[in-house]
Amino acid sequence: MGMGQAGPLRLALPTNDRIYGDTLAFLAMCGLRVRRSNPRQYVGSLDGLSGVEVRFQRSVNISAALDEGTVDVAILGMDRFQEDRGEDGDTTVLIEDLGYSRARLGMAAPSAWGAAATMAGVAKQAAAMGKQGKTLRVATEFPRQVGRFLDSRRVKNYRLVVFKGGIESAPAFGTADVVGDLVSSGTTLRENSLVEVSDGTILHSAACLVAQKRTLGESAEKQEKARELLELIDARRRAEGFYHIIANIKGESVEAVAKRVTVNPDVAGMQGPTVARVVSKTGDQDWYSVSVVVPIARLTKGVDHMRAIGGSGVIVLPVQYVFGSESEAYVRLQEALGGRR
């Protein structure tokens, strides 16, 4: 593809139950509702952003699609990206944590190990089994990362047993001795008589957004669509937990009203309040509209202060987007592309 050649931005989304629903909800929250005619449809679109082709793929296949350049950007779990990406792939992570599908990739051992459920304990158990002519069996869906972690902790005499689902049951069924798996609440481990290895965390994972540098670098149109996508996502994430307080306050001047508002830091706003004269239906020139943006932790205190200084008709609205001077994720993309822009 030559520079400037037209074509839709190809966005891959995971179809796995664990992350699929959360991803659709996240994009809808960003004003980017996903359109998919039926569950068997592999191509869709985004409301609110034309020129984007959504491709629905299993998480285990997305990293390969990125490496091959058949998709331009993708959302998937960091655990899957790190496990499946090509070592020399032309990809870059633009947003490491989108705020959902968080989990820990780590080691777990039988509860009977008790205080021995440490990486030193895992190494000791492997060594002891070696003397008996046995090998420590490690069940996992993430052999690359688990193997590297075990090697870094100098665990010898182990064998990786690749599982696809139901990994926690492996020790109980006698098909593995320890496991390397994703953990969120830890409930599934406890139900299968397993405990997390205290120092066995390999990776803190979350839904992330990844880009293919080569295909984006070869198309100015795709870069622009990527910028629009990233602007909306960044602005929505930045707005999370912020609320807009609007109140009418009587006062002598803009300066006088602003002074009464900012005496309380809870309603100082992100950069300060906006104060404007109200064009009154009665001709009263002493009313001003005050507008501030505050985090949820200061919302009730902010409303109380507005009331205390004479505010009436106090309105509170959730903030949908907060745009900075530029999208941080898009800046990272341009830095990754280097001179390709």
Secondary structure, 3 states (H helix, E strand, C coil): CCCCCCCCEEEEEECCHHHHHHHHHHHHHCCCCEECCCCCCCEEEECCCCCEEEEEECHHHHHHHHHHCCCCEEEEEHHHHHHHCCCCCCEEEEECCCCCCCEEEEEEEEHHHHHHCCHHHHHHHHHHHHHCCCCEEEEECCHHHHHHHHHHCCCCCEEEEECCCCHHHHHHHCCCCEEEEEECCCHHHHHCCEEEEEEEEEEEECEEEEEEHHHHHCCHHHHHHHHHHHHHHHHHHHHCCEEEEEEEEECCCHHHHHHHHHCCHHHCCCCCCEEEECCCCCCCCCEEEEEEEEEHHHHHHHHHHHHHCCCEEEEEEECCCCCCCCCHHHHHHHHHHHHHC
